[in-house]
């Protein structure tokens, strides 16, 4: 019994130390968010946003069920409150940034000449769906023949731009931006070194950013409308869930000056 008591006390001390460390880190993040909430440097905020959103721990404290004294429960409540406060500030920050980005909104029309034969465009050129039958289309050097892709009609070679994609509860999709000079024939790897900055959904709930290597994404909700912001000169591509005002992923520090983006 004495050994069990000592083990329990040691476990409790370790938990308290871990909780205190997490609370300290969250307080620092909270302070940084408070300072950033007053900044007018939107680009700087976008560039560091990924680090602000990254989780500070891997432990799920709600699953910890040990007999603990009051101080540990107090720390656990404090941690939960801090996390909730930070989540609220992050949501407010994203909402503000989305409003700022919307001044760079562009009207994206899809390019029929690049569409894979399985893709069906609707009349306005802004909607596309994947059909079950491969269409018989004329040969075109700009058309994707294996990878089910399509590019926008207008490219961008400078400045900033923002657009939104409505997903309509799809179980599988890929979206982002690409260089105009990308390979369109045969198998394609959707990574930045090959000219793609994308995120995707597979199997209804598996999200990833297709960097090299790819990064699995844990999203609080399934996004129905995704905002994409690009700063060409800064090499920044950011993705947002517009409806929940939450950040999905950002690519930063890439050289995009090898051709227009579509």
C-alpha positions as CSV (number, residue, x, y, z in Angstrom):
1,X,0.0,0.0,0.0
2,X,2.9,2.4,0.8
3,X,4.4,1.6,-2.6
4,X,1.1,2.3,-4.3
5,X,0.8,5.5,-2.4
6,X,4.3,6.7,-3.4
7,X,3.6,5.8,-7.1
8,X,0.3,7.7,-7.0
9,X,2.0,10.7,-5.5
10,X,4.8,10.6,-8.0
11,X,2.3,10.4,-10.9
12,X,0.4,13.3,-9.4
13,X,3.5,15.5,-9.1
14,X,4.5,14.7,-12.7
15,X,1.0,15.7,-13.9
16,X,1.0,18.9,-12.0
17,X,4.4,19.8,-13.4
18,X,3.2,19.0,-17.0
19,X,0.0,21.1,-16.5
20,X,2.0,24.0,-15.1
21,X,4.3,23.9,-18.1
22,X,1.4,23.9,-20.5
23,X,-0.3,26.7,-18.7
24,X,2.9,28.8,-18.9
25,X,3.2,28.1,-22.7
26,X,-0.5,29.0,-23.2
27,X,-0.1,32.2,-21.2
28,X,2.8,33.2,-23.5
29,X,0.8,32.4,-26.6
30,X,-2.2,34.4,-25.2
31,X,0.1,37.4,-24.5
32,X,1.5,37.2,-28.1
33,X,-2.0,37.0,-29.5
34,X,-3.1,40.0,-27.5
35,X,-0.2,42.0,-28.9
36,X,-0.8,40.8,-32.4
37,X,-4.5,41.7,-32.2
38,X,-3.4,45.4,-32.4
39,X,-1.0,45.0,-35.3
40,X,-1.7,46.5,-38.8
41,X,0.9,44.2,-40.4
42,X,-1.5,41.6,-41.8
43,X,1.2,39.9,-43.8
44,X,3.4,39.3,-40.8
45,X,0.4,37.8,-38.9
46,X,-0.4,35.5,-41.8
47,X,3.3,34.3,-41.9
48,X,3.4,33.4,-38.2
49,X,-0.2,32.2,-37.9
50,X,0.7,28.5,-38.3
51,X,2.9,28.6,-35.3
52,X,0.2,30.3,-33.3
53,X,-2.3,27.6,-34.2
54,X,0.0,24.6,-33.6
55,X,-1.0,22.5,-30.6
56,X,1.1,22.8,-27.5
57,X,0.6,19.3,-26.3
58,X,-0.4,15.8,-27.3
59,X,-2.1,14.8,-24.1
60,X,-5.9,14.9,-23.8
61,X,-6.4,16.0,-20.2
62,X,-10.1,15.1,-20.3
63,X,-9.1,11.5,-20.5
64,X,-6.9,11.6,-17.4
65,X,-8.7,9.8,-14.6
66,X,-6.6,9.5,-11.5
67,X,-7.4,10.3,-7.9
68,X,-6.0,13.8,-7.6
69,X,-6.1,16.5,-5.0
70,X,-7.7,19.9,-5.5
71,X,-4.7,21.7,-6.8
72,X,-4.5,19.4,-9.9
73,X,-8.2,19.9,-10.7
74,X,-7.7,23.7,-10.3
75,X,-4.8,23.5,-12.8
76,X,-6.8,21.4,-15.2
77,X,-9.7,23.9,-15.1
78,X,-7.3,26.8,-15.6
79,X,-5.8,25.0,-18.6
80,X,-9.2,24.4,-20.2
81,X,-10.2,28.1,-19.7
82,X,-6.9,29.3,-21.3
83,X,-7.4,27.0,-24.3
84,X,-11.0,28.3,-24.8
85,X,-9.8,31.9,-24.5
86,X,-7.0,31.3,-27.1
87,X,-9.4,29.5,-29.5
88,X,-11.8,32.5,-29.3
89,X,-9.0,34.9,-30.0
90,X,-7.7,32.8,-32.9
91,X,-11.2,32.8,-34.4
92,X,-11.5,36.5,-34.0
93,X,-8.1,37.0,-35.6
94,X,-8.9,34.8,-38.6
95,X,-12.2,36.6,-39.0
96,X,-10.4,40.0,-39.1
97,X,-7.8,38.6,-41.6
98,X,-10.4,37.2,-43.9
99,X,-12.0,40.6,-44.1
100,X,-8.6,42.1,-45.0
101,X,-7.9,39.4,-47.6
102,X,-11.3,39.9,-49.3
103,X,-10.0,43.2,-50.7
104,X,-7.8,41.0,-53.0
105,X,-10.7,38.8,-54.1
106,X,-10.6,37.7,-57.7
107,X,-13.2,36.1,-60.0
108,X,-11.9,32.6,-60.9
109,X,-13.2,31.2,-64.2
110,X,-12.2,27.6,-64.9
111,X,-10.3,26.7,-68.1
112,X,-12.1,24.1,-70.1
113,X,-9.0,23.5,-72.2
114,X,-7.2,22.1,-69.2
115,X,-10.0,19.9,-67.8
116,X,-9.5,16.2,-67.4
117,X,-12.0,14.3,-69.6
118,X,-14.0,13.1,-66.5
119,X,-14.6,16.7,-65.4
120,X,-17.9,18.3,-66.3
121,X,-18.1,22.1,-66.3
122,X,-21.4,24.0,-65.8
123,X,-22.4,26.9,-68.0
124,X,-20.9,29.7,-65.9
125,X,-17.4,28.2,-65.9
126,X,-17.2,28.4,-62.1
127,X,-18.6,25.0,-61.2
128,X,-17.2,21.6,-61.9
129,X,-18.1,18.0,-61.0
130,X,-16.5,14.7,-61.7
131,X,-18.5,12.4,-63.9
132,X,-18.4,8.6,-64.2
133,X,-17.8,8.5,-67.9
134,X,-14.6,9.8,-69.6
135,X,-15.7,12.3,-72.3
136,X,-14.3,12.1,-75.8
137,X,-12.5,15.4,-76.2
138,X,-10.1,16.7,-78.9
139,X,-6.5,16.3,-78.2
140,X,-5.0,19.2,-76.3
141,X,-1.5,19.7,-75.0
142,X,-2.8,21.7,-72.1
143,X,-5.3,19.1,-70.9
144,X,-4.7,16.8,-67.9
145,X,-5.0,13.2,-69.1
146,X,-4.5,11.1,-66.0
147,X,-4.7,13.4,-62.9
148,X,-8.3,14.7,-62.6
149,X,-7.3,18.4,-62.5
150,X,-8.4,21.7,-63.9
151,X,-6.8,25.1,-63.9
152,X,-8.2,28.6,-63.8
153,X,-8.4,30.5,-67.0
154,X,-6.6,33.6,-65.7
155,X,-3.1,33.4,-64.2
156,X,-1.3,35.6,-61.7
157,X,2.3,36.6,-61.9
158,X,2.5,39.2,-59.1
159,X,0.7,40.7,-56.1
160,X,-1.9,39.2,-53.8
161,X,-5.1,37.5,-54.6
162,X,-7.9,35.6,-52.7
163,X,-10.7,33.3,-53.8
164,X,-13.2,30.9,-52.2
165,X,-14.2,27.4,-53.2
166,X,-17.6,25.9,-52.3
167,X,-17.3,22.2,-51.6
168,X,-20.9,21.0,-51.0
169,X,-20.1,18.2,-48.6
170,X,-17.8,16.3,-50.9
171,X,-16.0,13.2,-49.5
172,X,-13.0,13.7,-51.7
173,X,-11.4,16.9,-53.2
174,X,-8.1,18.6,-53.9
175,X,-7.7,22.4,-54.2
176,X,-5.1,25.1,-54.3
177,X,-2.8,26.9,-56.7
178,X,-0.3,25.7,-59.3
179,X,2.2,27.1,-61.7
180,X,1.0,27.4,-65.3
181,X,4.1,25.5,-66.5
182,X,3.3,22.3,-64.5
183,X,3.3,18.9,-66.1
184,X,-0.2,17.9,-67.3
185,X,0.4,14.5,-68.9
186,X,0.8,11.2,-67.1
187,X,1.2,10.8,-63.4
188,X,1.6,13.9,-61.3
189,X,2.9,14.6,-57.8
190,X,1.1,17.4,-56.1
191,X,4.0,18.9,-54.2
192,X,5.5,22.5,-54.2
193,X,8.7,21.4,-55.9
194,X,6.6,20.3,-58.8
195,X,4.6,23.6,-58.8
196,X,1.6,22.7,-56.6
197,X,0.5,24.2,-53.3
198,X,-2.6,22.2,-52.3
199,X,-4.7,20.6,-49.6
200,X,-7.0,17.7,-50.0
201,X,-9.7,15.5,-48.4
202,X,-9.8,11.7,-48.8
203,X,-12.3,9.1,-47.4
204,X,-14.6,11.8,-46.0
205,X,-12.4,12.8,-43.0
206,X,-8.7,12.5,-43.9
207,X,-7.3,16.0,-44.5
208,X,-3.7,16.7,-45.6
209,X,-1.5,19.5,-46.9
210,X,0.5,18.1,-49.8
211,X,3.9,19.4,-48.9
212,X,6.9,17.1,-49.1
213,X,6.4,15.1,-47.0
214,X,2.6,15.6,-46.6
215,X,1.2,16.9,-43.3
216,X,-2.0,15.4,-41.8
217,X,-4.5,18.1,-40.7
218,X,-6.8,17.8,-37.8
219,X,-9.8,20.1,-38.4
220,X,-12.5,20.9,-35.9
221,X,-15.3,20.8,-38.5
222,X,-15.5,19.7,-42.1
223,X,-15.1,22.9,-44.2
224,X,-17.8,23.6,-46.8
225,X,-16.2,26.8,-48.1
226,X,-12.5,27.2,-48.3
227,X,-10.7,30.5,-48.7
228,X,-7.3,30.6,-50.5
229,X,-5.0,33.6,-50.1
230,X,-1.8,34.0,-52.1
231,X,1.0,36.6,-51.7
232,X,3.1,36.0,-54.8
233,X,6.2,38.0,-53.9
234,X,6.3,36.5,-50.3
235,X,5.7,32.9,-51.5
236,X,2.7,32.5,-49.2
237,X,-0.3,30.3,-49.8
238,X,-2.9,30.1,-47.0
239,X,-6.1,28.1,-46.7
240,X,-9.0,28.9,-44.4
241,X,-12.4,27.5,-43.4
242,X,-14.4,30.6,-44.1
243,X,-17.6,29.6,-42.2
244,X,-15.9,28.7,-39.0
245,X,-13.2,31.4,-39.3
246,X,-10.4,28.9,-38.8
247,X,-7.0,28.5,-40.3
248,X,-6.4,25.2,-42.2
249,X,-2.8,25.4,-43.4
250,X,-0.1,27.8,-44.8
251,X,2.8,27.3,-47.2
252,X,5.4,29.9,-46.6
253,X,8.7,31.0,-48.1
254,X,8.3,29.5,-51.6
255,X,9.7,30.9,-54.8
256,X,6.8,31.2,-57.2
257,X,8.5,33.3,-59.8
258,X,8.9,30.5,-62.3
259,X,5.6,31.2,-64.1
260,X,2.1,32.3,-63.6
261,X,-0.1,30.7,-61.0
262,X,-3.5,29.3,-62.0
